[in-house]
Amino acid sequence: MKKIFFIISLLLAITSIKVCAQDNTLYDTTAKPQLISKQFGFTEGASVDKKGNVFFTDQPNNKIWEYSTAGKLSVFLDSAGRSNGMYFDKKGHLVTCADEHDQLWSISPSKKIKVLLKDFNGHLMNGPNDIWIDAKGGIYMTDPYYQRPWWTRTKSDLDGQKVYYLPKGARQPVIVDADLKTPNGIVGTLDGKNLYVADIGANKTYKYDINKNGTLSNRKLVVEQGSDGMTLDEKGNIYLTGKGVTIYTPEGKKIGHIAINEPWTANLCFGGENKDVLFITASTAIYIMKMNVRGVE
């Protein structure tokens, strides 16, 4: 019996070594993130287009910037509605959480702006924060309340901080989870079957099943950590932000941490021509980190 236990223990130890070895292949653990620029008020909303160019927001300065695959920085849009979280749709339009008036915008490549959502049943949204767009063009949105200096109101018009789904072409969203403290980061899986939502107020990240009509079910706690923004890689690993970047398996096992020398890491996405460069927005700066995996966006 002791021999059997010894063999089992040995096998578990070997498996553990293999898992650790696999974990270290995500990126070069001896490398440090590369600072690209530190000229912003507060960076957010990292999103990548089909070519691998990354767009991000400088919300206090009301701009959307582009970081091209060639490494060039340029302003994409000034007077950007105080945009926060962003995501590209299949037509190449940049959908943004336009926080100035708590709306959702769609910005065409020619910079034509269309308001997709301006209220919820006649009431101002709390402040759309982050979004993910499914294959049908429907938009999942977190709507926490963070008091902004450019608002005249001082309290929410709604009865909670919730997650919404705006079907393609619809003018009003539907509530898909009303039982969260402060929903923030959000991302869906490549196959469109699951959605991750971070409740940053409760310091938890949940996984949902996505139903055919866009509603959510079967909520499960995946990680005892909240997140501002989040992304996934091709292996399904979850990248959470806050104090640097923390990486978890789809099952919630911590497998990596990328330290960022800034007070706060807000958002991230995979960019570059091969979608293997992790682009990180962190306080007044932006960083990149070469990865050995690709992103799913």
C-alpha positions in Angstrom: 0.0 0.0 0.0 2.9 2.4 0.9 4.4 1.6 -2.5 1.2 2.6 -4.3 1.0 5.8 -2.4 4.6 6.6 -3.3 4.0 6.0 -7.0 0.9 8.2 -6.9 2.8 10.9 -5.1 5.6 10.7 -7.7 3.2 10.9 -10.6 1.5 14.0 -9.0 4.9 15.6 -8.5 5.9 15.0 -12.1 2.6 16.4 -13.3 3.1 19.5 -11.2 6.6 20.0 -12.7 5.2 19.7 -16.2 2.4 22.2 -15.4 4.9 24.7 -14.0 7.1 24.2 -17.1 4.1 24.9 -19.3 3.2 28.0 -17.3 6.6 29.5 -17.9 6.3 29.2 -21.6 3.7 31.9 -21.9 6.4 34.6 -21.8 10.0 35.1 -21.0 9.9 35.4 -17.2 13.3 37.2 -17.2 12.1 40.0 -19.4 10.4 43.2 -18.3 7.5 45.1 -19.9 8.8 47.8 -22.3 7.7 51.3 -21.6 6.4 52.9 -24.8 5.2 56.3 -23.5 4.4 58.1 -20.3 2.6 61.3 -21.4 -1.0 60.7 -20.5 -3.6 61.5 -17.8 -4.9 58.0 -17.3 -4.9 55.3 -20.0 -7.7 52.8 -20.5 -9.8 50.9 -23.1 -7.1 48.9 -24.9 -8.6 47.4 -28.1 -7.1 45.9 -31.2 -8.3 46.1 -34.8 -8.0 43.3 -37.4 -4.5 44.4 -38.5 -3.2 44.4 -35.0 -3.1 48.1 -34.4 -4.1 49.0 -30.8 -6.4 51.8 -29.8 -6.6 53.2 -26.2 -8.1 56.1 -24.4 -6.6 58.9 -22.3 -9.9 59.7 -20.5 -8.9 62.8 -18.5 -7.6 64.4 -21.7 -10.6 63.2 -23.7 -8.6 61.5 -26.5 -8.4 58.1 -28.3 -4.9 57.2 -29.3 -3.6 54.6 -31.8 -0.4 52.5 -31.4 0.3 51.0 -34.8 2.0 47.7 -35.6 5.0 49.8 -36.7 5.3 51.2 -33.2 3.9 54.7 -34.1 1.8 56.7 -31.7 -0.8 59.1 -33.0 -4.1 60.6 -31.8 -7.0 58.9 -33.5 -9.8 61.1 -32.1 -9.9 64.3 -30.1 -13.1 65.2 -28.1 -13.8 61.5 -27.7 -16.7 61.6 -25.4 -14.5 60.8 -22.4 -14.3 57.3 -23.8 -13.4 54.5 -21.4 -13.6 50.8 -22.4 -13.7 50.0 -26.2 -14.0 47.0 -28.5 -14.0 46.7 -32.3 -17.0 45.2 -34.1 -16.7 43.0 -37.2 -17.1 46.0 -39.5 -14.1 47.7 -38.1 -16.1 50.2 -36.1 -14.7 51.1 -32.7 -17.4 50.8 -30.1 -16.7 52.9 -27.0 -18.1 53.6 -23.6 -18.6 57.3 -24.0 -18.5 58.3 -20.3 -19.1 62.0 -20.8 -22.9 61.5 -21.2 -23.0 57.8 -20.3 -23.5 56.5 -23.8 -22.3 53.9 -26.2 -20.7 55.2 -29.4 -19.8 53.5 -32.6 -16.9 55.3 -34.4 -16.3 54.4 -38.0 -12.8 54.3 -39.5 -13.5 57.7 -41.1 -14.3 58.9 -37.5 -18.0 59.3 -38.0 -19.8 58.9 -34.7 -23.1 57.1 -34.1 -24.8 56.9 -30.7 -25.8 53.3 -30.1 -27.2 53.8 -26.6 -28.1 57.0 -24.7 -30.2 55.8 -21.7 -31.9 52.9 -20.0 -35.7 53.4 -20.0 -35.3 57.1 -19.9 -32.6 57.2 -17.2 -28.9 57.9 -17.6 -26.7 54.8 -17.4 -24.3 54.8 -14.4 -21.4 55.1 -16.8 -20.7 52.3 -19.2 -17.2 51.1 -18.4 -16.2 48.1 -20.4 -17.7 46.0 -23.3 -17.3 42.8 -25.3 -19.1 42.2 -28.6 -20.3 38.7 -29.6 -20.3 37.2 -33.1 -23.9 38.4 -33.7 -22.9 42.0 -33.0 -24.6 42.1 -29.6 -22.8 44.2 -26.9 -22.2 43.0 -23.3 -21.6 46.0 -21.0 -20.7 46.6 -17.4 -22.2 49.7 -15.8 -20.6 50.6 -12.5 -21.0 54.1 -10.9 -17.8 56.1 -10.6 -18.3 59.8 -9.9 -16.7 61.8 -12.6 -15.5 65.4 -12.3 -17.2 66.3 -15.6 -20.7 65.3 -14.4 -23.2 67.7 -12.9 -25.1 64.8 -11.1 -23.7 63.3 -7.9 -25.7 60.1 -7.6 -27.0 57.3 -9.8 -30.3 57.4 -11.7 -30.5 53.6 -11.5 -31.1 51.1 -8.7 -27.9 49.2 -8.9 -24.7 48.5 -10.8 -25.4 45.8 -13.4 -24.3 43.9 -16.5 -26.3 44.5 -19.7 -26.7 43.1 -23.2 -27.6 45.3 -26.1 -28.7 43.1 -29.1 -27.6 44.2 -32.5 -29.8 47.0 -33.8 -31.7 47.3 -30.4 -32.1 50.7 -28.8 -32.5 49.4 -25.3 -30.3 46.8 -23.4 -31.5 44.0 -21.2 -30.2 43.3 -17.7 -28.2 40.0 -17.7 -26.9 40.1 -14.1 -28.2 42.5 -11.4 -26.5 40.8 -8.5 -23.0 42.3 -8.5 -21.4 45.0 -6.4 -19.2 46.8 -8.9 -19.0 45.1 -12.3 -16.0 46.2 -14.4 -13.8 44.1 -16.6 -15.5 41.9 -19.2 -14.5 39.5 -22.0 -16.0 36.5 -23.8 -14.4 33.3 -25.1 -13.5 32.8 -28.8 -16.3 30.2 -29.3 -18.9 32.6 -27.9 -20.1 30.1 -25.3 -18.8 31.8 -22.1 -18.5 35.3 -20.6 -16.1 36.4 -17.9 -17.1 39.4 -15.7 -15.0 40.9 -12.9 -16.8 42.3 -9.9 -14.0 44.6 -8.8 -16.0 45.8 -5.8 -16.3 42.3 -4.4 -12.8 41.3 -5.6 -14.2 38.3 -7.6 -14.3 37.2 -11.3 -17.1 35.1 -12.6 -17.7 32.9 -15.6 -21.1 32.5 -17.2 -22.7 30.4 -19.9 -24.0 32.5 -22.8 -27.5 31.4 -23.9 -28.7 31.6 -27.5 -30.8 34.7 -26.8 -27.8 36.5 -25.3 -28.9 36.1 -21.6 -26.5 34.6 -19.1 -26.8 31.5 -16.9 -24.8 29.2 -14.6 -22.6 31.8 -12.9 -19.5 30.3 -11.4 -16.8 31.9 -9.3 -13.5 31.4 -11.1 -11.0 33.7 -9.4 -10.9 35.4 -6.0 -9.7 38.6 -7.6 -11.5 41.5 -9.3 -10.2 43.3 -12.3 -10.4 46.6 -14.1 -9.9 45.3 -17.6 -9.3 41.7 -18.8 -8.4 39.6 -21.9 -7.8 36.0 -22.9 -5.2 34.2 -24.8 -5.6 31.4 -27.3 -5.2 28.8 -24.6 -8.1 30.3 -22.7 -6.0 31.8 -20.0 -7.4 34.8 -18.2 -5.4 38.0 -17.8 -6.6 40.3 -15.0 -5.4 43.8 -14.2 -4.9 45.9 -11.1 -1.5 45.6 -9.5 0.2 44.6 -12.7 -1.1 41.7 -14.8 -2.1 38.4 -13.2 -2.7 35.3 -15.3 -5.0 32.4 -14.5 -5.9 29.2 -16.2 -9.5 28.9 -17.4 -10.1 26.9 -14.2 -8.8 29.7 -12.0 -5.3 28.6 -11.1 -2.7 31.4 -10.9 0.1 30.7 -13.4 1.8 34.1 -13.9 2.3 37.7 -12.8 3.7 40.5 -14.8 4.8 43.4 -12.6 4.2 46.9 -13.9 6.0 49.8 -12.2 2.9 52.0 -12.0 0.3 52.7 -9.4 -2.5 50.9 -11.4 -2.9 48.7 -14.4 -6.2 49.4 -16.0 -6.6 47.4 -19.2 -4.9 45.3 -21.8 -5.2 43.4 -25.1 -3.1 41.4 -27.5 -1.8 43.5 -30.5 0.8 43.4 -33.2 0.6 41.7 -36.6 0.6 38.3 -35.0 -1.5 39.3 -32.0 1.3 38.1 -29.7 2.3 41.4 -28.1 0.5 42.2 -24.8 -0.4 45.9 -24.8 -0.9 47.3 -21.3 -2.5 50.6 -20.2 -1.1 51.6 -16.8 -1.9 54.9 -15.1 -0.1 57.6 -17.1 1.8 55.1 -19.3 1.5 52.3 -21.8 3.7 49.2 -22.0 4.2 46.2 -24.3 5.3 42.7 -23.5 6.3 40.1 -26.1 4.4 36.8 -25.5 4.7 33.3 -26.7 0.9 33.0 -27.1 -1.6 34.9 -29.2 -4.7 36.7 -28.1 -8.2 35.8 -29.1 -9.5 39.3 -30.1 
